[in-house]
């Protein structure tokens, strides 16, 4: 049983790491080369992506609490 908990913990840490990396890369994007309309559209899409990452991180934390 302890091995399964450890595997879950490691898997959850890896997922969390990659979600943090995805958010970091999203924040590095420079959309200034787009036209004003395209830039606004992609700003909105990136907000949705960032919200999805945050939602997933919150869900991951809830799962971590359940599995502990």
C-alpha positions as CSV (number, residue, x, y, z in Angstrom):
1,X,0.0,0.0,0.0
2,X,2.8,2.4,0.8
3,X,4.4,1.9,-2.6
4,X,1.1,2.9,-4.3
5,X,0.9,6.0,-2.2
6,X,4.5,6.9,-3.2
7,X,3.8,6.3,-6.9
8,X,0.7,8.5,-6.7
9,X,2.6,11.2,-4.9
10,X,5.4,11.2,-7.5
11,X,2.9,11.1,-10.4
12,X,1.0,14.1,-8.9
13,X,4.2,16.0,-8.4
14,X,5.2,15.5,-12.0
15,X,1.8,16.6,-13.3
16,X,2.0,19.7,-11.1
17,X,5.4,20.5,-12.4
18,X,4.3,20.3,-16.0
19,X,1.2,22.4,-15.3
20,X,3.5,25.1,-13.7
21,X,5.8,24.9,-16.8
22,X,2.8,25.3,-19.1
23,X,1.7,28.4,-17.2
24,X,5.2,29.8,-17.4
25,X,5.4,29.2,-21.1
26,X,2.0,30.9,-21.6
27,X,3.3,33.9,-19.7
28,X,6.3,34.1,-22.0
29,X,4.3,34.3,-25.2
30,X,4.6,37.7,-27.0
31,X,1.5,38.3,-29.1
32,X,2.5,41.9,-30.1
33,X,3.3,40.8,-33.7
34,X,-0.4,40.1,-34.3
35,X,-2.9,42.7,-35.5
36,X,-5.1,44.3,-32.8
37,X,-8.1,42.1,-33.5
38,X,-6.1,38.9,-33.6
39,X,-4.2,39.9,-30.5
40,X,-7.4,40.5,-28.6
41,X,-8.7,37.1,-29.8
42,X,-5.6,35.3,-28.7
43,X,-5.4,37.2,-25.4
44,X,-8.9,35.8,-24.7
45,X,-7.9,32.3,-25.8
46,X,-4.8,32.5,-23.5
47,X,-7.0,33.6,-20.6
48,X,-9.1,30.4,-21.2
49,X,-6.0,28.3,-21.3
50,X,-4.6,29.8,-18.1
51,X,-8.0,29.3,-16.4
52,X,-8.0,25.7,-17.5
53,X,-4.5,25.2,-16.1
54,X,-5.5,26.7,-12.8
55,X,-8.7,24.6,-12.6
56,X,-6.6,21.5,-13.3
57,X,-4.1,22.5,-10.6
58,X,-6.9,22.9,-8.1
59,X,-8.4,19.5,-9.1
60,X,-5.0,18.0,-8.7
61,X,-4.7,19.3,-5.2
62,X,-8.1,17.9,-4.3
63,X,-7.1,14.5,-5.7
64,X,-3.9,14.7,-3.7
65,X,-5.9,15.3,-0.5
66,X,-8.1,12.4,-1.3
67,X,-5.2,10.0,-2.0
68,X,-3.3,10.9,1.2
